């Protein structure tokens, strides 16, 4: 029990669970299944972008990928346009989404490395260009996703939404990558001290390149799935995922200063972020109060989580 | 003659601003007039103020993701309370500045990531703004309106205000002992602490001063637009960060340049006008803005190279 409480990710789960209980206490158990399934589905999208962002944040201070929303939008619009509602093109569509991610990732890192621009600004400038490309391809288009894929993203197997299963699979892969491969050790080392990692002979540039690539690809896949889930791509479909991807990583217990990351916490934090909004909706509060409450809750969670760490030290 | 590093640091923003200005004049010679210049730079004044605010936060190695929502909140207060009941309005704004100071102290004392705390606060400010002004509206205080449309002799108001702001911020942050203390906290907090300086006071001061500039930004914005909206300044968060970096500031180490930051903000504003004069398709407007950002930063790299070559000689 003590070992469990010492885990940095446990707090995000406790927070998510208490919000869940507070919500179903009001609905008196009605729509509990619906709420849980919706939470898992929407959390899954945050988890997908959150994992990519987590790898980037692990690289150390200043490493944040702001091009996530634009990449999601571009991948969503381009793939839907390509698939044009035909079930036979689903796999090719996924391939194109990955290609979009790869190109954005390569360009992002090219800017960071060749021009030595701070990553936040490099990815920000890149996101402007990617967003423009999305606007250009999207031009008044309203294409429906292939029926099979739309069904797959909205249905459940064994009571768990398919999207959540995919996110779970990717989370497990991310966990293995982080804790059981040299790559995971390398990016943690880079995040703790870049000069030290370089002296230790780690291929710093290679690692950082792969990380930005990974983040962009995950964002692109998330955009592809989200566009199919919501029945079409929209130009603002990625907007809320900018702050969301950062928030779930940090609330989940990953060190903002880098070098210490944490996959399970992203799930807790993603569920928490969705459940807070639905709890406040259930209580029937106005938009203003809901926003204030969301902010207060985020700050409270980060205060509690950091208080534990200070005590443990 | 040896050029000092600070001068060289300032050279890039100045050169890029002049190049853009030359481009605008070439495309639209009529902009080369009192009214033309005022129209070009009008919206730059609030952005420059917000950029100085962000710069103060970045000077102590933090980052403020709530700048946009905070300026929107101030704009809403200015268009309602400050207009109808000036005393109450002023009290609300003072309380908001105090909240910023408290936030700075809490971030330091609890060793919290500023990104997450300001992210949480951004929801709080957005919520308050929605509560104050559920629909766009309100009226700008007469004095703010008068100040923003005033026509000083020789130079348009926008240029005069930017110049005054640049000189004032430079004196305040680069020439005062308080400014040195703030930049010292950003450079090496521990050594400042060992030298016996009150870090808590320095951080509270930096945050309060930042909030003061942000309040000024909100009031100026309302003076320009005459009414407010809860989402009026959301893009200021990213604009202000980009402005600081464009102006030669850095994310860590207390390396900032107030004059550069003001010029960075002017450059960002001008980039928008330049693109509309170029008659680029609206689809690519945002993308071209990203491209300009990248070109300016590439220019800076080039000059930095020259600088290091000069050191070797």
Interface residues (C-beta under 8 A of the other chain):
Chain A: X61 X62 X64 X66 X111 X115 X116 X117 X118 X120 X121 X122 X124 X125 X126 X127 X128 X129 X130 X131 X132 X133 X135 X136 X139 X243 X246 X247 X250 X251 X256 X257 X286 X287 X288 X289 X290 X291 X292 X293 X294 X295 X296 X297 X298 X299 X302 X303 X306 X307 X310
Chain B: X65 X106 X110 X111 X112 X113 X115 X116 X117 X119 X120 X121 X122 X123 X124 X125 X126 X127 X128 X129 X130 X131 X134 X238 X241 X242 X245 X250 X251 X252 X281 X283 X284 X285 X286 X287 X288 X289 X290 X291 X293 X294 X297 X298 X301
